[in-house]
Each structure stands twice: as C-alpha cells, then as structure tokens.
Amino acid sequence: MADSAFFCPLSHEGILAVRGSDAGKFLQGQLTCNLDYLNLQHASLGARCMVKGRMQSSFRILPEGNGYLLAMASELLEAQLADLKKYAVFSKATLTDESTAWVRFGLQQGDAALQALGLETPQAAGATVRHEGLLAIAVSPARVELWVPAEQAANVRETLAAALPEGTLDAWLLGQIRAGIGQVMGPTRELFIPQMINLQAVDGVSFKKGCYTGQEIVARMQYLGKLKRRQYRLSLPVDEAPAPGAEIFSPTHGSSVGEVVIAAPAEQGVELLAVLSADSVEDDNLHLGSLEGPRLTLLDLPYELDRDREIQR
C-alpha cells in the first residue's frame, strides 16, 4: 500500500501549541527553522536543540490563530513542553498540549478526497491550503497531512473513507522513509544533531536566522564540514521493523557504527533511515543489532546534500 492511494490517522504524534503576542519572538530564539519564512500558506520542518546541539525534538510547525502549532512524536511532548516553559516565563507566550484539539490524517494520492472537503491539493513541500478550519500541508510528492479540529473529525473521516481506502501508520511511515525525512523519537531524544538526520536538506534548518539554542554547534558542523555521521536509507531482510535507537554494527570496525532513526515494513522486508558513520557505509558491511545480525543494504535517498544550497536558507 506504500505507493497506492490511502489515508490513515497520524496517531503517533501530538501537538504542542505556543500562543500569545510573543510566541513568534520566543520560538525564533529556540528553534532551528526561521519563523520569518512561515505564513498561512507555508509550514516547515524544524527542531529544538539543547545547548550542545543535540535535538530534543523535531517537528512540523505552522502558524495557527494567535501562535504556532508543532506536531512531534507524542512521547517527546511532555518533556519538551516542560523544558520550553522554563524559557518562556518572561515572554507573553503560553505553551499547552493541544493534542486533543486536533485530529490529523496522512493522505497519499488523496486529491479527490481533498477536493470533496473543499481543499485544493498543496504541491511543494510545506505548502499549506486552508478551508473552514481544515489545514492541508504538502509533506512530500503525493503526500499530504490533513489537520482537522476535533469537532469536525468524525465528518471528515467519513468523507475520507468514501474517497480512499484506510491504510496503516506503517504504510505512511514507509512513505516518510522513502522521502528521506528523519524524525526524533523517544529513544533518540538528545542523540542527534540536526545534520545527522539531514534536516538541513529538507529545509528544517536556517543558517541565516541568527542565534537560537544550540546554533553555534549546528553552524560549526555546517561551515567547517566536520560531520562524520549522517542519515542513510537502507533495507533489511526481516519481518519486524527495528525500534528507533536500535544499534547498527560493522564487523569491519568491530563495533556499533550507528542507530536506527525510523523503520517500517515494506513490500519485502523492512526499510529504514539510520544515522551511520560515513566510513562504515563505504565498507558496505552493516548488520542490525550485533556483529552477526541481519545484513543491511544501502538504498538511495531522493535528494542530495548540497552545503552551498543549504546555507542560503
């Protein structure tokens, strides 16, 4: 189902809301993305880092009402909310968990369903279309996130079900993996800097916005070219997808050389994104879980890393 039309609830994520007159100013000093690029027609990926540049969360962020909404892995939300509140005490910004206020769906090849809801299909990644409280955000080719106020969710789901078969969250995550979009999950909190999951390649990091927490480390990695580990896409001949954070080993190196970012079942076996050392990838001798574990095969990503392009954002 990964390449066919379907919809599914995005039950793995929650919504952190930052609202108030200082919401934008406050977040601009906390996040890797540039809020000046956001508007009602454009959302973005982004991350929040600790001082040492490791990501506490990654998310999709968009303006809504008198503030911003950030969709991130549910298991990150409580800790991220508590930590951000420490920095917001002197700002006119209120931080809350709005997970129950929204129901979100992933749509693949869902143009007809969106049309039935009165929405045009957004095209370029981040493009956002709005209609009567509904938000449709393009996330990768032929894939759209639909954000629905909770009170409209039942009716919207009926409309989606009339136009599309219901798929699984795994099928949605497989599309995310094939788009090369990494994500911080509970087990990988504070493990990766943004460039390790190629966040700068999918417009989740701005190098022109100025200071934010962790910015010095992130900028140094970009400009000095000292990044030794980054995200790759791989396949695995097993039936069960490994959990985020599962270690990957190289017999050539005799040690662990990286970790799984996200994984999902594919038509044959499993596909995954993993952060790996570049020299271990060159050796092409990677195994899941142990030196003797199942062997991984390297797959292509749909984009190339381009430092000159990335630093222009």
C-alpha positions in Angstrom: 0.0 0.0 0.0 3.0 2.3 0.4 2.8 3.5 -3.3 -1.0 3.5 -3.6 -3.8 5.8 -2.5 -4.9 5.7 1.1 -5.5 7.7 4.3 -4.6 6.9 7.9 -4.8 8.6 11.3 -1.4 10.0 12.4 -1.8 8.6 15.9 1.9 8.6 16.8 2.2 12.4 17.2 0.9 15.1 19.5 0.5 18.9 19.1 2.4 21.4 21.2 0.9 24.9 20.9 2.7 28.2 21.6 0.4 31.1 21.6 0.4 34.8 22.6 1.9 38.1 21.4 5.5 37.0 22.0 5.0 33.5 20.5 7.0 34.1 17.4 9.8 36.1 19.1 10.1 33.4 21.7 10.2 30.5 19.3 12.7 32.2 16.9 15.3 32.0 19.7 14.6 28.4 20.4 14.2 26.6 17.0 16.4 25.7 14.1 13.9 26.9 11.5 13.2 30.5 10.6 9.8 31.6 11.6 10.1 34.6 9.2 9.5 32.1 6.4 6.2 30.8 7.8 2.8 32.2 6.9 -0.7 30.9 6.4 0.4 29.3 3.1 3.6 27.7 4.3 4.7 25.4 7.1 8.1 24.0 7.9 10.1 21.2 9.5 12.3 22.2 12.4 13.9 21.1 15.6 14.7 22.3 19.1 18.2 21.6 20.3 20.0 21.5 23.7 23.0 23.9 24.1 25.3 21.2 22.7 23.3 21.0 19.5 21.6 17.6 20.1 17.9 17.6 19.2 15.3 17.3 22.0 12.6 17.2 19.4 11.9 17.5 15.7 8.5 18.6 14.3 6.4 20.2 11.7 5.5 23.8 12.6 2.8 26.1 11.2 1.1 29.3 12.2 -2.4 29.0 13.6 -4.6 31.6 15.3 -2.5 33.7 17.7 0.5 31.4 17.6 2.1 28.3 16.3 1.4 24.5 16.4 4.2 21.9 16.5 3.5 18.3 15.6 6.0 15.9 17.2 6.3 12.4 18.4 3.9 12.0 21.3 6.5 10.6 23.7 8.5 13.8 23.4 5.7 16.3 24.1 5.6 16.3 27.9 9.4 16.8 28.3 9.6 19.4 25.6 6.7 21.3 27.0 8.2 21.4 30.5 11.6 22.5 29.2 10.3 25.2 26.9 8.2 26.6 29.7 11.4 27.3 31.7 12.4 29.7 29.0 9.0 31.3 28.4 8.5 32.7 31.9 9.5 36.2 30.8 7.6 36.1 27.5 4.0 36.8 26.7 3.7 33.3 25.4 1.6 30.4 26.6 2.6 26.8 26.0 0.0 24.0 26.1 -0.6 20.5 24.9 -3.3 20.7 22.2 -3.2 17.1 21.1 -6.9 16.5 21.9 -7.9 19.6 20.0 -6.8 18.2 16.6 -7.1 15.0 14.7 -4.5 14.5 11.9 -4.6 12.3 8.9 -2.0 11.3 6.4 -3.3 11.2 2.8 -1.4 9.6 -0.1 -2.7 10.3 -3.6 -5.6 11.9 -1.9 -6.5 14.7 -4.4 -10.2 13.6 -4.8 -10.7 13.4 -1.0 -9.3 16.8 -0.5 -11.5 18.2 -3.3 -14.5 16.6 -1.6 -13.5 18.6 1.5 -13.3 21.9 -0.4 -9.5 21.9 -0.4 -7.1 22.3 -3.3 -4.1 19.9 -3.2 -0.9 21.8 -2.0 2.1 21.0 -4.1 5.6 22.0 -3.0 6.8 20.6 0.4 5.5 22.9 3.2 2.7 24.5 1.0 -0.4 24.8 3.1 -4.1 25.2 2.0 -6.8 26.2 4.4 -10.6 25.9 4.2 -13.2 26.2 7.0 -10.8 25.3 9.8 -9.1 22.4 7.9 -5.4 22.6 7.1 -3.7 20.6 4.3 0.1 20.5 4.2 2.2 19.0 1.5 4.9 16.9 3.1 6.5 15.1 0.0 5.3 14.3 -3.5 1.7 13.0 -3.5 1.6 13.0 0.3 -0.4 15.5 2.4 -1.0 15.9 6.1 -4.6 16.9 6.9 -5.1 18.7 10.2 -8.7 18.7 11.5 -10.3 20.4 14.5 -11.5 17.7 16.8 -15.2 18.7 16.5 -15.0 18.2 12.7 -13.1 14.9 12.8 -15.9 12.4 12.6 -17.5 14.1 9.5 -14.1 14.5 7.8 -13.2 10.9 8.4 -16.5 9.8 6.7 -15.6 11.9 3.7 -12.1 10.4 3.5 -13.4 6.9 3.9 -15.8 7.5 1.0 -12.9 8.5 -1.3 -9.9 6.4 -0.1 -9.2 3.0 1.5 -7.8 3.3 5.0 -4.2 2.3 5.3 -1.8 1.8 8.2 0.5 4.1 10.0 3.3 1.8 8.9 2.5 2.5 5.3 2.6 6.2 6.0 5.9 5.9 7.8 7.3 3.9 4.8 6.5 6.9 2.6 8.3 9.2 5.0 11.3 6.9 5.0 11.4 6.9 1.2 11.2 10.7 1.2 14.3 10.7 3.5 12.6 12.7 6.3 14.1 11.7 9.6 12.4 12.3 12.9 13.4 12.4 16.6 11.5 9.7 18.6 11.6 9.0 22.3 14.6 6.6 22.3 16.6 9.1 20.1 16.0 12.2 22.1 19.2 14.2 22.5 21.1 11.7 20.4 21.5 13.5 17.0 22.4 17.0 15.9 20.1 18.2 13.0 22.5 17.5 10.2 22.8 13.9 11.3 19.2 13.3 10.1 19.7 15.5 7.1 17.3 18.1 8.5 19.1 20.9 6.7 18.5 19.1 3.3 14.7 19.3 3.8 14.6 22.9 4.8 14.4 22.3 8.6 17.4 24.4 9.5 18.1 28.1 8.7 21.7 29.3 8.7 20.7 33.0 8.2 18.2 33.5 11.1 20.7 34.3 13.9 21.0 32.8 17.3 19.0 30.0 18.8 19.7 27.4 21.4 22.4 25.1 20.0 23.0 27.3 17.0 26.8 27.6 17.5 27.3 23.8 17.2 24.9 23.4 14.3 26.5 26.2 12.3 30.0 24.9 13.0 29.1 21.5 11.7 27.8 23.1 8.5 30.5 25.5 7.7 33.6 23.6 8.9 32.4 20.3 7.4 33.2 18.2 10.4 30.1 16.0 10.4 31.2 12.3 10.4 27.8 10.7 10.8 24.7 11.3 8.8 21.4 9.7 7.8 21.1 7.0 5.1 18.3 4.9 3.8 18.6 1.1 4.0 16.7 -2.2 3.6 16.7 -5.2 5.9 15.5 -8.8 5.2 13.5 -9.2 8.4 9.7 -9.3 9.2 9.7 -6.9 12.1 10.8 -3.3 12.0 13.5 -2.4 14.5 12.8 0.3 17.0 14.3 3.8 16.8 17.6 3.8 18.5 18.4 0.2 17.7 22.1 -0.1 17.1 23.8 -1.0 13.8 27.2 -2.7 13.8 30.1 -3.2 11.4 32.2 -6.3 11.6 34.9 -4.4 9.7 35.1 -1.9 12.6 34.2 -4.4 15.3 31.8 -2.1 16.9 28.5 -0.1 16.7 28.6 2.4 14.0 25.1 4.0 14.2 21.4 3.9 15.2 18.0 3.4 13.5 16.1 6.7 13.1 12.7 5.2 12.0 11.8 2.0 10.3 8.7 0.4 8.7 7.7 -2.8 6.9 8.0 -2.7 3.1 6.8 -5.0 0.3 9.7 -7.2 1.1 11.4 -7.0 4.5 11.8 -3.6 6.1 13.1 -0.2 5.1 14.6 2.3 7.5 16.5 5.5 8.0 19.7 5.3 10.1 22.4 7.6 11.2 25.8 5.9 10.4 29.4 6.8 10.2 30.5 7.6 6.6 33.4 5.2 6.7 31.2 2.3 7.8 28.9 3.0 4.8 31.9 2.9 2.4 32.7 -0.6 3.8 29.2 -1.8 3.0 29.2 -4.3 5.8 26.4 -3.3 8.2 24.4 -5.5 10.5 21.4 -4.8 12.8 21.7 -5.4 16.5 25.0 -7.2 16.6 28.1 -8.0 14.6 26.3 -11.2 13.4 22.8 -9.6 12.9 20.9 -9.4 9.7 22.7 -7.5 7.0 21.6 -4.1 5.7 21.5 -3.0 2.1 22.1 0.7 1.2 19.3 2.4 -0.8 19.1 5.8 -2.5 17.7 9.0 -0.9 15.5 11.3 -3.1 17.8 14.3 -2.5 21.5 15.2 -2.5 23.3 17.0 0.3 24.4 20.4 -1.0 26.1 22.7 1.5 26.1 25.8 -0.7 22.4 25.5 -1.2 21.6 24.7 2.4 23.4 27.7 3.8 21.4 30.0 1.7 18.3 29.3 3.7 
